[in-house]
Amino acid sequence: MKSIIIAVLLCIELIHANSDCPKIITRNRWGARTPKETHTITTPVEYVIIHHSVTPTCSDEDACSKRLISIQNYHMDEKHFNDIGYNFMIGGDAKVYEGVGWSKEGAHTKDWNRKSIGIGFIGNFSAEAPPYKQLSIAKKLIRCGVALGEIEENYKLLGARSLRPTDSPGDALYKAIQNWKGFVRSP
Ligand SMILES: *[C@@H]1O[C@H](CO)[C@@H](O)[C@H](O)[C@H]1NC(C)=O
């Protein structure tokens, strides 16, 4: 009897973990290039760092995929990163796009890339915050990371501006994340 109850609870836990995860548009699907190098990091990470891309936004998978391709080209060819800098990007179509992905070292915040997940919102959010659906899918991605053991349960959420000289994630998005779970102004 006891073991049946435990089995049922485990099932519920698994379903629960799964339901926390949004569908992720893989690198293959959006057309990513092969990275120059890939570095694995120790997880769960303690920090989640929010950025904006300061590019036009995008409202469907085709347009968002083109944005990711151009951001990856810029990061690899102009900034000489190994790959696209973010772990994930969030499109204006409210879809999650895989950057370097979970458990990988990004190139979004110098000195923090090995202990954080960097999430880049596609768009310029200085004056206007992202639409509700774009914000909520990002929150879902963070919950998913916790459920998967990629992000610490008591993670700290920061805007990129708290860690390096940048305006990112833009005034409006920075304001929007201030009531999210785990938000801190400084680490
Ligand atoms: C981003 O938006 C702000 C506010 O609307 C604007 O001043 C700035 O020029 C924009 N940046 C770019 C790179 O388009």
The ligand as an SDF file (V2000), in Angstrom:
LIG
                    3D

 14 14  0  0  0  0  0  0  0  0999 V2000
   15.7610   51.3510  -27.9070 C   0  0  0  0  0  0  0  0  0  0  0  0
   14.6350   52.0820  -27.4840 O   0  0  0  0  0  0  0  0  0  0  0  0
   14.9510   53.3510  -26.9310 C   0  0  0  0  0  0  0  0  0  0  0  0
   13.6600   53.9440  -26.3740 C   0  0  0  0  0  0  0  0  0  0  0  0
   12.6150   53.9150  -27.3220 O   0  0  0  0  0  0  0  0  0  0  0  0
   15.5940   54.2120  -27.9820 C   0  0  0  0  0  0  0  0  0  0  0  0
   15.9390   55.4680  -27.4450 O   0  0  0  0  0  0  0  0  0  0  0  0
   16.8530   53.4970  -28.4800 C   0  0  0  0  0  0  0  0  0  0  0  0
   17.4470   54.2400  -29.5370 O   0  0  0  0  0  0  0  0  0  0  0  0
   16.5270   52.1000  -28.9840 C   0  0  0  0  0  0  0  0  0  0  0  0
   17.7680   51.4090  -29.3030 N   0  0  0  0  0  0  0  0  0  0  0  0
   18.0020   50.8940  -30.4980 C   0  0  0  0  0  0  0  0  0  0  0  0
   19.3550   50.2930  -30.6970 C   0  0  0  0  0  0  0  0  0  0  0  0
   17.1790   50.8730  -31.3870 O   0  0  0  0  0  0  0  0  0  0  0  0
  1  2  1  0
  1 10  1  0
  2  3  1  0
  3  4  1  0
  3  6  1  0
  4  5  1  0
  6  7  1  0
  6  8  1  0
  8  9  1  0
  8 10  1  0
 10 11  1  0
 11 12  1  0
 12 13  1  0
 12 14  2  0
M  END
$$$$
